[in-house]
Amino acid sequence: MELVSYHVNVGEQLADFRAVKERFIKSDFPAWTILGVAALARPELVVEIKAVAAVRK
């Protein structure tokens, strides 16, 4: 699994997002890329999260 999150105010949001991630994801994985951006597609959005996962059969 891989997570990518885009934050309009990464400095203000990072601590809260880490707390939520640690609450729901207990392992060292997934890899998480955090990117600060000037804006997202709509002005009212402050974060966008993309998750990619694969399941072995």
C-alpha positions in Angstrom: 0.0 0.0 0.0 1.1 3.5 -0.7 -0.4 6.8 0.5 0.2 10.3 -1.0 -1.4 13.3 0.7 -1.5 16.8 -0.7 -1.9 19.6 2.0 -2.6 23.2 1.4 -1.3 24.1 4.9 1.0 21.1 5.6 2.6 22.7 8.7 -0.8 23.2 10.4 -2.2 19.8 9.4 0.7 17.3 9.8 0.4 16.6 13.5 -3.4 15.8 13.2 -2.9 13.6 10.1 -0.1 11.7 11.8 -2.3 11.0 14.8 -5.1 9.7 12.6 -2.8 7.6 10.5 -1.3 6.0 13.7 -4.8 5.3 15.0 -5.9 3.4 11.9 -2.6 2.0 10.5 -0.6 0.1 13.1 2.3 -1.2 11.0 5.3 0.6 9.7 3.8 0.4 6.2 2.5 1.9 4.0 4.9 4.3 2.5 3.6 7.8 2.9 4.5 10.8 0.7 3.4 14.2 2.1 3.3 17.1 -0.3 2.6 20.8 0.4 0.7 22.5 -2.4 -0.5 26.1 -3.0 -4.1 25.0 -3.8 -6.3 22.0 -4.8 -8.9 21.6 -7.4 -11.6 23.5 -5.4 -10.9 26.4 -3.1 -12.7 24.8 -0.1 -10.5 21.7 -0.2 -7.5 21.7 2.2 -6.3 18.1 1.7 -6.4 15.3 -0.9 -5.4 11.7 -0.2 -4.5 9.1 -2.7 -4.2 5.4 -1.6 -3.0 2.6 -3.7 -3.3 -1.0 -2.5 -2.7 -4.5 -3.9 -3.9 -7.9 -2.6 -2.0 -11.1 -3.2 -4.0 -14.1 -4.3 
